[in-house]
Amino acid sequence: MSIRYVVDAHALIWYLESNAKLGATAKTILDAATSDLVLPVIALAEAVFVVAKSKTLIPDVPTLFDRVERDLRFEVYPLTFEILQASLRAATVPEMHDRLIVATGLHLQAGGASVSILTKDPDITACALLPIIWL
């Protein structure tokens, strides 16, 4: 069974701008042509906010959207009622956006998928609900 990789906002932005802050293992996965990448819509919304505030090398939101849409490995995953319910299992993650990213992974795992999260976020890592890949 292949692994579904849930991508957080930092991983997405740093990958798209080829930023050295991206963990080496996360970069290897994001570079692999066969990676199954799940981008929670909440992580994409966070990335939109960062790009709109000009806090990244990505020039504008349309460029961000274009890069995500052209990369067919990315599945932009919706925020559903089931994911909101799964977020109750991630109550130890203090920030709601991060909790919903974890909940997306938990939802996919409940459906039978093998899931890891590409993140360096310390709160997501500390919750230890799903495997974390970064370094």
N, C-alpha and C positions, 0 to 999 in steps of 0.2 A: 504494500500500500504506500502510495506517495504521501508526502507531508504537505499540508496546506500551511502556507506561511502568512500570518496576519501581520500587516505592515503598519507601523505607527507613523505619525506625521513627521517626526524627525528623520526616521529612516527614509521615508519617501523623498523629502526635500533634499537631504544630504546625498541620496543616490542620484537624483535628477541634476544636481549641481556639481556632481563629482567632488564632494567635499571630503577632505581627509578625516573628518570627525566620524565618518561612517565606519563602524567596526569591520574588520577584515573578513570575518566569517559572514556577517550580514551582507557585505559587498559581494562576496563570492556567490551567495544565494541569489541576490538581486541581479547579478550578471548572468546567471545560468539560464540558458534558453528554455529549459524544461521546468523551471520553477513555477509552482502553482501559487500565485500571489493574491491574497485577499486584502483588499483595501476597504476597511470599514468607512462608510460615508462620513462618519464623525471625524475620522482621521483626515479625510480629504477636506472636510470643512475647516479643520484646524490649519491645514496647509494653505487653504485659500486665505485665511485670516493673516497668516505670516507673509504670504506673497503680497497681499493687498497693502500691508504696512511697509513694504519694501525692505523687509528684514532678511532677504535671501537674494541669491544671484539669479533666480528665476525672474524674468523681467515683468511678467504680468500674469493675471489669472487665466486669460485665454491660452497662454503658452503652457501653463501648468495643466489645464484640461486637455490640451492637444497631446502633450507628452504622455499623459495617463491613458487617453483613449487610443493612441497609436500603439501602445504596448499591450498586445493582446494577452499577455500573461496576467495582467491585472484584472481582477473581478471587483468592481466597486460594489460592496455589499451593503444592502439597505439596513437601516435601523428599523427593526420590526418589534412588535409586541413581545414575541418570544425572546428576542435579545434583551429587551427591557426587563423581562422576567428573570433571565439568566444573570442580569447585573446584580440581583439580590445575593447571588452566590459570591460576588466579588466585592462585598461591602467593605472589606479591609482596604480597598484602593480608594484613597480620599477624594481624588479629583474625578468628577463625573465623566468627562471625556475619556480619560484613561480607563475608568471602570467599564465604559461601553465598548472600548477596544477589547478588553479582556473578555467581556460578555460575548462579543462576536465569536471569539475563539472557543469559549465554552459551548456556545450554541452549535458551532460546527462539530465540535468533539461529541456532543450529545447525539448528533446525527450520524456518528460513526467515523468521522474523519480523524486522522492523526494531525495534530495542530501544534505549531510552535509560533511564538511571537517574535518579530524582529523589532527589538527596542533596546534602548539603554536607560529607559526611565526607571529610577530606583524604586518607585512605588509599585509599578507593575511587576518588577523583578521580585520585590519583597513579598508580594502576595503568594507567590509559589503555586499558583493554580494551574499554570501551563508552562511547558519548557520555554526558556528565553534563549534567543540566539543574538549575539552581538559581536563579541571579541573574535 
